Amino acid sequence: MTAMTRQLRMNLIPNHIKALALSCFLIFMLPGCSTQKYLTEKAGDLLSKETLTTEDDLELLMHASAYHLKLSESLLKEIPHHLKLSESVTRGFTQYAFVFLMDEADRIENESIKKSTLLRIRAAKMLIRAKSIGLETLKLKHGQLGPYLQSNSPDKLLKLDMEDVGLAYWVMTSWAGAISLSKDNPDVVADLPQVFKLANLVWQTDPKFDQGALASMMGTLELAKPGNQSKKAEDFFNLGIEWRGQQIAPLVSKAENWAVATQNKDAFIQLLNLAIQEGQDKTDLTNTIMTRRAKWLLESTDNLF
């Protein structure tokens, strides 16, 4: 597992089934294009809402999130410009790949290399899907984004709006994850410079995004660059920890990425123990998942050092 695959984040989006069902019913039953467009937009708003949950049955969450994702993706085809819905779908597929596929692949690798390989192949496809969905919406709003990312020397700096940051973050995260799982596909790996450019655009707009998640991801990307980038990466990870608020993910990310890359076993153990300690009293879904990850990493210490 490469450093770039180790950025795990998860926020469950509730279904809001009753209200959504009514909205979908009205979309198809009420006449008039303007009415249907209005209701479709409102349904998109509803599906894109995000809340934290203390639900700890991950299998139940896996099935619920799969249903939610398919419903959201279908609606997004009708309103591809809907930034928040696109962010929700991009985030959802990315989180599903990391939490339910890649994490499981890591856990069962010693038991079955074949099964873990199949899970990572599926995860790569899902991450490419997430990237494609989110990037398409960003390009609809910013027509020059594609040429800007592909250019070696763009004429001028493209700027994102604050409302674009969440979507752009999940696009770069899914894109980076897909690349890390596709080392045998030169066409996918060749996109890495575009990920760096997109990441810089997000960083320039809102460096403190999502309580240190962006800073941690910037550190992960620094480790993926040619040459020794460990000091600059550590600076990013430290910012992520400083800005983490109630979240333990930046602690786990620094341990799993920077500490492993630099073979700093003491820091690895210290960071994970701190994450587990803090996670015991902060039991939203993200922290529940990251606490589980931290415990598994500690158990795998001898395999990583």
DORODREN-826179 format. One record per residue (C-alpha): residue in one letter; residue number from 1; x, y, z. Coordinates in nm, 2 decimals. Example, Ala and Ser with C-alpha at 12.3 -4.5 7.8 and 13.67 -1.06 7.14 Angstrom:
% DORODREN-826179
+------+--------+--------+--------+--------+
| zaro | marvex |     px |     py |     pz |
+------+--------+--------+--------+--------+
|    A |      1 |   1.23 |  -0.45 |   0.78 |
|    S |      2 |   1.37 |  -0.11 |   0.71 |
+------+--------+--------+--------+--------+
***
This chain:
% DORODREN-826179
+------+--------+--------+--------+--------+
| zaro | marvex |     px |     py |     pz |
+------+--------+--------+--------+--------+
|    M |      1 |   0.00 |   0.00 |   0.00 |
|    T |      2 |   0.15 |   0.33 |  -0.11 |
|    A |      3 |   0.15 |   0.65 |   0.10 |
|    M |      4 |  -0.11 |   0.81 |  -0.13 |
|    T |      5 |  -0.37 |   0.55 |  -0.05 |
|    R |      6 |  -0.37 |   0.62 |   0.32 |
|    Q |      7 |  -0.58 |   0.93 |   0.34 |
|    L |      8 |  -0.90 |   0.81 |   0.50 |
|    R |      9 |  -1.20 |   1.03 |   0.57 |
|    M |     10 |  -1.57 |   0.94 |   0.62 |
|    N |     11 |  -1.88 |   1.15 |   0.70 |
|    L |     12 |  -2.20 |   0.96 |   0.65 |
|    I |     13 |  -2.48 |   1.14 |   0.47 |
|    P |     14 |  -2.83 |   1.04 |   0.59 |
|    N |     15 |  -3.10 |   0.94 |   0.34 |
|    H |     16 |  -3.38 |   1.17 |   0.44 |
|    I |     17 |  -3.60 |   0.91 |   0.27 |
|    K |     18 |  -3.95 |   1.05 |   0.33 |
|    A |     19 |  -3.88 |   1.40 |   0.22 |
|    L |     20 |  -3.67 |   1.29 |  -0.07 |
|    A |     21 |  -3.94 |   1.04 |  -0.19 |
|    L |     22 |  -4.20 |   1.32 |  -0.19 |
|    S |     23 |  -3.97 |   1.55 |  -0.39 |
|    C |     24 |  -3.90 |   1.28 |  -0.65 |
|    F |     25 |  -4.27 |   1.21 |  -0.68 |
|    L |     26 |  -4.35 |   1.57 |  -0.74 |
|    I |     27 |  -4.07 |   1.61 |  -0.99 |
|    F |     28 |  -4.24 |   1.36 |  -1.22 |
|    M |     29 |  -4.61 |   1.44 |  -1.14 |
|    L |     30 |  -4.62 |   1.81 |  -1.16 |
|    P |     31 |  -4.63 |   1.97 |  -1.50 |
|    G |     32 |  -4.40 |   2.25 |  -1.63 |
|    C |     33 |  -4.03 |   2.25 |  -1.70 |
|    S |     34 |  -3.96 |   2.53 |  -1.45 |
|    T |     35 |  -4.15 |   2.35 |  -1.17 |
|    Q |     36 |  -3.96 |   2.02 |  -1.24 |
|    K |     37 |  -3.63 |   2.20 |  -1.26 |
|    Y |     38 |  -3.70 |   2.37 |  -0.92 |
|    L |     39 |  -3.79 |   2.05 |  -0.75 |
|    T |     40 |  -3.50 |   1.86 |  -0.91 |
|    E |     41 |  -3.26 |   2.13 |  -0.77 |
|    K |     42 |  -3.43 |   2.10 |  -0.42 |
|    A |     43 |  -3.40 |   1.72 |  -0.43 |
|    G |     44 |  -3.03 |   1.77 |  -0.51 |
|    D |     45 |  -3.00 |   2.01 |  -0.21 |
|    L |     46 |  -3.16 |   1.75 |   0.01 |
|    L |     47 |  -2.94 |   1.46 |  -0.10 |
|    S |     48 |  -2.62 |   1.66 |  -0.07 |
|    K |     49 |  -2.68 |   1.75 |   0.30 |
|    E |     50 |  -2.43 |   1.60 |   0.54 |
|    T |     51 |  -2.44 |   1.52 |   0.91 |
|    L |     52 |  -2.23 |   1.32 |   1.15 |
|    T |     53 |  -2.36 |   1.00 |   1.31 |
|    T |     54 |  -2.25 |   0.78 |   1.60 |
|    E |     55 |  -2.37 |   0.47 |   1.41 |
|    D |     56 |  -2.09 |   0.21 |   1.45 |
|    D |     57 |  -2.23 |  -0.08 |   1.24 |
|    L |     58 |  -2.01 |  -0.04 |   0.94 |
|    E |     59 |  -2.18 |  -0.31 |   0.74 |
|    L |     60 |  -2.51 |  -0.14 |   0.78 |
|    L |     61 |  -2.35 |   0.19 |   0.67 |
|    M |     62 |  -2.19 |   0.03 |   0.37 |
|    H |     63 |  -2.53 |  -0.09 |   0.24 |
|    A |     64 |  -2.70 |   0.24 |   0.32 |
|    S |     65 |  -2.43 |   0.45 |   0.16 |
|    A |     66 |  -2.44 |   0.24 |  -0.16 |
|    Y |     67 |  -2.81 |   0.30 |  -0.20 |
|    H |     68 |  -2.76 |   0.67 |  -0.13 |
|    L |     69 |  -2.48 |   0.70 |  -0.38 |
|    K |     70 |  -2.67 |   0.54 |  -0.67 |
|    L |     71 |  -2.97 |   0.76 |  -0.60 |
|    S |     72 |  -2.76 |   1.07 |  -0.59 |
|    E |     73 |  -2.56 |   0.98 |  -0.90 |
|    S |     74 |  -2.88 |   0.93 |  -1.10 |
|    L |     75 |  -3.01 |   1.27 |  -0.99 |
|    L |     76 |  -2.68 |   1.44 |  -1.07 |
|    K |     77 |  -2.71 |   1.33 |  -1.43 |
|    E |     78 |  -3.02 |   1.56 |  -1.45 |
|    I |     79 |  -2.84 |   1.85 |  -1.28 |
|    P |     80 |  -2.47 |   1.81 |  -1.35 |
|    H |     81 |  -2.39 |   2.17 |  -1.25 |
|    H |     82 |  -2.51 |   2.11 |  -0.89 |
|    L |     83 |  -2.19 |   2.17 |  -0.70 |
|    K |     84 |  -2.30 |   2.03 |  -0.36 |
|    L |     85 |  -2.46 |   1.72 |  -0.50 |
|    S |     86 |  -2.15 |   1.65 |  -0.72 |
|    E |     87 |  -1.94 |   1.70 |  -0.41 |
|    S |     88 |  -2.16 |   1.46 |  -0.22 |
|    V |     89 |  -2.13 |   1.19 |  -0.49 |
|    T |     90 |  -1.76 |   1.24 |  -0.54 |
|    R |     91 |  -1.70 |   1.23 |  -0.17 |
|    G |     92 |  -1.93 |   0.92 |  -0.13 |
|    F |     93 |  -1.75 |   0.71 |  -0.39 |
|    T |     94 |  -1.41 |   0.81 |  -0.26 |
|    Q |     95 |  -1.50 |   0.73 |   0.10 |
|    Y |     96 |  -1.66 |   0.40 |   0.00 |
|    A |     97 |  -1.34 |   0.30 |  -0.19 |
|    F |     98 |  -1.11 |   0.39 |   0.10 |
|    V |     99 |  -1.32 |   0.27 |   0.40 |
|    F |    100 |  -1.50 |  -0.04 |   0.26 |
|    L |    101 |  -1.26 |  -0.16 |  -0.01 |
|    M |    102 |  -0.90 |  -0.05 |   0.05 |
|    D |    103 |  -0.91 |  -0.08 |   0.43 |
|    E |    104 |  -1.05 |  -0.43 |   0.39 |
|    A |    105 |  -0.79 |  -0.52 |   0.13 |
|    D |    106 |  -0.52 |  -0.42 |   0.38 |
|    R |    107 |  -0.67 |  -0.63 |   0.66 |
|    I |    108 |  -0.71 |  -0.95 |   0.45 |
|    E |    109 |  -0.39 |  -0.93 |   0.25 |
|    N |    110 |  -0.20 |  -1.18 |   0.47 |
|    E |    111 |  -0.49 |  -1.43 |   0.44 |
|    S |    112 |  -0.56 |  -1.39 |   0.07 |
|    I |    113 |  -0.35 |  -1.18 |  -0.18 |
|    K |    114 |  -0.60 |  -1.27 |  -0.45 |
|    K |    115 |  -0.90 |  -1.12 |  -0.26 |
|    S |    116 |  -0.71 |  -0.81 |  -0.15 |
|    T |    117 |  -0.59 |  -0.75 |  -0.51 |
|    L |    118 |  -0.95 |  -0.78 |  -0.64 |
|    L |    119 |  -1.07 |  -0.53 |  -0.38 |
|    R |    120 |  -0.80 |  -0.28 |  -0.48 |
|    I |    121 |  -0.89 |  -0.32 |  -0.85 |
|    R |    122 |  -1.25 |  -0.24 |  -0.76 |
|    A |    123 |  -1.14 |   0.05 |  -0.54 |
|    A |    124 |  -0.93 |   0.20 |  -0.83 |
|    K |    125 |  -1.23 |   0.19 |  -1.06 |
|    M |    126 |  -1.45 |   0.36 |  -0.80 |
|    L |    127 |  -1.19 |   0.63 |  -0.74 |
|    I |    128 |  -1.16 |   0.70 |  -1.12 |
|    R |    129 |  -1.54 |   0.72 |  -1.13 |
|    A |    130 |  -1.54 |   0.97 |  -0.84 |
|    K |    131 |  -1.28 |   1.18 |  -1.00 |
|    S |    132 |  -1.46 |   1.19 |  -1.34 |
|    I |    133 |  -1.79 |   1.29 |  -1.18 |
|    G |    134 |  -1.65 |   1.57 |  -0.97 |
|    L |    135 |  -1.40 |   1.70 |  -1.24 |
|    E |    136 |  -1.68 |   1.72 |  -1.49 |
|    T |    137 |  -1.88 |   1.95 |  -1.26 |
|    L |    138 |  -1.58 |   2.17 |  -1.19 |
|    K |    139 |  -1.51 |   2.20 |  -1.56 |
|    L |    140 |  -1.87 |   2.31 |  -1.62 |
|    K |    141 |  -1.82 |   2.60 |  -1.39 |
|    H |    142 |  -1.45 |   2.67 |  -1.48 |
|    G |    143 |  -1.42 |   2.62 |  -1.85 |
|    Q |    144 |  -1.04 |   2.68 |  -1.84 |
|    L |    145 |  -0.97 |   2.42 |  -1.57 |
|    G |    146 |  -0.89 |   2.14 |  -1.80 |
|    P |    147 |  -0.64 |   2.33 |  -2.01 |
|    Y |    148 |  -0.49 |   2.49 |  -1.69 |
|    L |    149 |  -0.43 |   2.15 |  -1.53 |
|    Q |    150 |  -0.28 |   2.01 |  -1.85 |
|    S |    151 |  -0.06 |   2.30 |  -1.93 |
|    N |    152 |   0.31 |   2.30 |  -1.83 |
|    S |    153 |   0.32 |   2.68 |  -1.80 |
|    P |    154 |  -0.03 |   2.83 |  -1.77 |
|    D |    155 |  -0.07 |   3.19 |  -1.88 |
|    K |    156 |  -0.24 |   3.30 |  -1.56 |
|    L |    157 |  -0.33 |   3.15 |  -1.23 |
|    L |    158 |  -0.68 |   3.00 |  -1.21 |
|    K |    159 |  -0.87 |   3.08 |  -0.89 |
|    L |    160 |  -1.14 |   2.87 |  -0.73 |
|    D |    161 |  -1.43 |   3.00 |  -0.53 |
|    M |    162 |  -1.48 |   2.90 |  -0.17 |
|    E |    163 |  -1.79 |   2.70 |  -0.27 |
|    D |    164 |  -1.57 |   2.49 |  -0.50 |
|    V |    165 |  -1.32 |   2.38 |  -0.23 |
|    G |    166 |  -1.51 |   2.08 |  -0.11 |
|    L |    167 |  -1.56 |   1.93 |  -0.45 |
|    A |    168 |  -1.21 |   2.01 |  -0.57 |
|    Y |    169 |  -1.07 |   1.85 |  -0.25 |
|    W |    170 |  -1.25 |   1.52 |  -0.31 |
|    V |    171 |  -1.16 |   1.53 |  -0.68 |
|    M |    172 |  -0.79 |   1.55 |  -0.60 |
|    T |    173 |  -0.82 |   1.29 |  -0.32 |
|    S |    174 |  -0.99 |   1.04 |  -0.55 |
|    W |    175 |  -0.76 |   1.12 |  -0.84 |
|    A |    176 |  -0.45 |   1.07 |  -0.62 |
|    G |    177 |  -0.59 |   0.74 |  -0.48 |
|    A |    178 |  -0.66 |   0.61 |  -0.82 |
|    I |    179 |  -0.31 |   0.68 |  -0.93 |
|    S |    180 |  -0.16 |   0.51 |  -0.63 |
|    L |    181 |  -0.36 |   0.20 |  -0.71 |
|    S |    182 |  -0.27 |   0.21 |  -1.09 |
|    K |    183 |   0.10 |   0.19 |  -1.10 |
|    D |    184 |   0.08 |  -0.05 |  -1.39 |
|    N |    185 |  -0.12 |   0.20 |  -1.60 |
|    P |    186 |   0.11 |   0.47 |  -1.74 |
|    D |    187 |  -0.19 |   0.68 |  -1.86 |
|    V |    188 |  -0.33 |   0.71 |  -1.51 |
|    V |    189 |   0.00 |   0.77 |  -1.34 |
|    A |    190 |   0.08 |   1.05 |  -1.60 |
|    D |    191 |  -0.20 |   1.26 |  -1.45 |
|    L |    192 |  -0.01 |   1.31 |  -1.12 |
|    P |    193 |   0.11 |   1.66 |  -1.21 |
|    Q |    194 |  -0.25 |   1.76 |  -1.26 |
|    V |    195 |  -0.33 |   1.64 |  -0.91 |
|    F |    196 |  -0.05 |   1.86 |  -0.77 |
|    K |    197 |  -0.19 |   2.17 |  -0.96 |
|    L |    198 |  -0.54 |   2.11 |  -0.84 |
|    A |    199 |  -0.42 |   2.06 |  -0.49 |
|    N |    200 |  -0.24 |   2.39 |  -0.50 |
|    L |    201 |  -0.55 |   2.57 |  -0.62 |
|    V |    202 |  -0.75 |   2.42 |  -0.32 |
|    W |    203 |  -0.47 |   2.51 |  -0.08 |
|    Q |    204 |  -0.46 |   2.87 |  -0.20 |
|    T |    205 |  -0.83 |   2.91 |  -0.15 |
|    D |    206 |  -0.89 |   2.74 |   0.19 |
|    P |    207 |  -0.58 |   2.58 |   0.35 |
|    K |    208 |  -0.77 |   2.50 |   0.67 |
|    F |    209 |  -1.04 |   2.30 |   0.49 |
|    D |    210 |  -1.21 |   2.02 |   0.69 |
|    Q |    211 |  -1.02 |   2.05 |   1.01 |
|    G |    212 |  -0.67 |   1.96 |   0.88 |
|    A |    213 |  -0.78 |   1.71 |   0.62 |
|    L |    214 |  -0.65 |   1.92 |   0.33 |
|    A |    215 |  -0.32 |   1.99 |   0.51 |
|    S |    216 |  -0.27 |   1.62 |   0.57 |
|    M |    217 |  -0.35 |   1.54 |   0.20 |
|    M |    218 |  -0.09 |   1.80 |   0.10 |
|    G |    219 |   0.16 |   1.62 |   0.31 |
|    T |    220 |   0.07 |   1.29 |   0.15 |
|    L |    221 |   0.12 |   1.45 |  -0.20 |
|    E |    222 |   0.46 |   1.59 |  -0.10 |
|    L |    223 |   0.57 |   1.23 |  -0.01 |
|    A |    224 |   0.46 |   1.12 |  -0.36 |
|    K |    225 |   0.69 |   1.38 |  -0.53 |
|    P |    226 |   1.03 |   1.27 |  -0.67 |
|    G |    227 |   1.32 |   1.33 |  -0.43 |
|    N |    228 |   1.32 |   1.37 |  -0.05 |
|    Q |    229 |   1.02 |   1.58 |   0.04 |
|    S |    230 |   0.98 |   1.44 |   0.39 |
|    K |    231 |   1.05 |   1.78 |   0.57 |
|    K |    232 |   0.80 |   1.97 |   0.37 |
|    A |    233 |   0.55 |   1.69 |   0.41 |
|    E |    234 |   0.60 |   1.69 |   0.79 |
|    D |    235 |   0.52 |   2.06 |   0.80 |
|    F |    236 |   0.19 |   2.00 |   0.62 |
|    F |    237 |   0.11 |   1.71 |   0.85 |
|    N |    238 |   0.19 |   1.92 |   1.16 |
|    L |    239 |  -0.05 |   2.19 |   1.03 |
|    G |    240 |  -0.32 |   1.92 |   0.99 |
|    I |    241 |  -0.27 |   1.82 |   1.35 |
|    E |    242 |  -0.28 |   2.18 |   1.47 |
|    W |    243 |  -0.61 |   2.24 |   1.29 |
|    R |    244 |  -0.77 |   1.90 |   1.37 |
|    G |    245 |  -1.03 |   2.02 |   1.61 |
|    Q |    246 |  -1.22 |   1.72 |   1.73 |
|    Q |    247 |  -1.09 |   1.49 |   1.45 |
|    I |    248 |  -0.81 |   1.23 |   1.50 |
|    A |    249 |  -0.76 |   1.16 |   1.13 |
|    P |    250 |  -0.46 |   1.40 |   1.09 |
|    L |    251 |  -0.28 |   1.21 |   1.37 |
|    V |    252 |  -0.34 |   0.88 |   1.20 |
|    S |    253 |  -0.25 |   1.02 |   0.86 |
|    K |    254 |   0.09 |   1.15 |   0.98 |
|    A |    255 |   0.17 |   0.82 |   1.14 |
|    E |    256 |   0.07 |   0.61 |   0.84 |
|    N |    257 |   0.23 |   0.83 |   0.58 |
|    W |    258 |   0.52 |   1.04 |   0.71 |
|    A |    259 |   0.63 |   0.81 |   1.00 |
|    V |    260 |   0.63 |   0.50 |   0.78 |
|    A |    261 |   0.80 |   0.68 |   0.49 |
|    T |    262 |   1.08 |   0.81 |   0.72 |
|    Q |    263 |   1.08 |   0.49 |   0.92 |
|    N |    264 |   1.02 |   0.68 |   1.25 |
|    K |    265 |   0.89 |   0.40 |   1.46 |
|    D |    266 |   0.87 |   0.60 |   1.78 |
|    A |    267 |   0.67 |   0.88 |   1.62 |
|    F |    268 |   0.44 |   0.62 |   1.46 |
|    I |    269 |   0.35 |   0.46 |   1.79 |
|    Q |    270 |   0.32 |   0.79 |   1.98 |
|    L |    271 |   0.08 |   0.94 |   1.71 |
|    L |    272 |  -0.14 |   0.63 |   1.70 |
|    N |    273 |  -0.17 |   0.60 |   2.07 |
|    L |    274 |  -0.27 |   0.96 |   2.10 |
|    A |    275 |  -0.52 |   0.91 |   1.82 |
|    I |    276 |  -0.67 |   0.61 |   2.00 |
|    Q |    277 |  -0.68 |   0.80 |   2.33 |
|    E |    278 |  -0.86 |   1.10 |   2.18 |
|    G |    279 |  -1.09 |   0.88 |   1.97 |
|    Q |    280 |  -1.24 |   0.72 |   2.28 |
|    D |    281 |  -1.42 |   1.04 |   2.38 |
|    K |    282 |  -1.50 |   1.16 |   2.03 |
|    T |    283 |  -1.72 |   0.90 |   1.88 |
|    D |    284 |  -1.86 |   1.04 |   1.55 |
|    L |    285 |  -1.83 |   0.81 |   1.25 |
|    T |    286 |  -1.51 |   0.96 |   1.12 |
|    N |    287 |  -1.33 |   0.91 |   1.46 |
|    T |    288 |  -1.48 |   0.56 |   1.50 |
|    I |    289 |  -1.33 |   0.46 |   1.16 |
|    M |    290 |  -1.00 |   0.63 |   1.23 |
|    T |    291 |  -0.97 |   0.47 |   1.57 |
|    R |    292 |  -1.02 |   0.13 |   1.42 |
|    R |    293 |  -0.76 |   0.21 |   1.16 |
|    A |    294 |  -0.51 |   0.33 |   1.43 |
|    K |    295 |  -0.55 |   0.01 |   1.62 |
|    W |    296 |  -0.49 |  -0.21 |   1.32 |
|    L |    297 |  -0.18 |   0.00 |   1.23 |
|    L |    298 |  -0.04 |  -0.05 |   1.57 |
|    E |    299 |  -0.10 |  -0.43 |   1.54 |
|    S |    300 |   0.09 |  -0.41 |   1.21 |
|    T |    301 |   0.39 |  -0.22 |   1.34 |
|    D |    302 |   0.64 |  -0.51 |   1.29 |
|    N |    303 |   0.53 |  -0.54 |   0.92 |
|    L |    304 |   0.58 |  -0.17 |   0.86 |
|    F |    305 |   0.92 |  -0.12 |   1.03 |
+------+--------+--------+--------+--------+
***
